[in-house]
């Protein structure tokens, strides 16, 4: 029996997405625009089905507050 944590799986996927989509050099901060992060996170959370819309909105609000302090960019360390 697997005790899969849906949030940890989603955050792992988001880390990989940031590393793939960033224009930062290898080993850099792997920044991506908040709009891109938000779109991907919302999509993946919705198809997972175990993360509520309320949880998704609350998480993204916190990420947006951090991104606003970094010119609208999300860094992996933000999550």
Protein Blocks (a to p, Z undefined) as FASTA:
>chain_A
ZZddfklmmmmmmmmmmmmmpmbdehiaopacfklmmmmmmmmmmmnopacfklmmmmmm
mmmmmmmmngoiacfklZZ
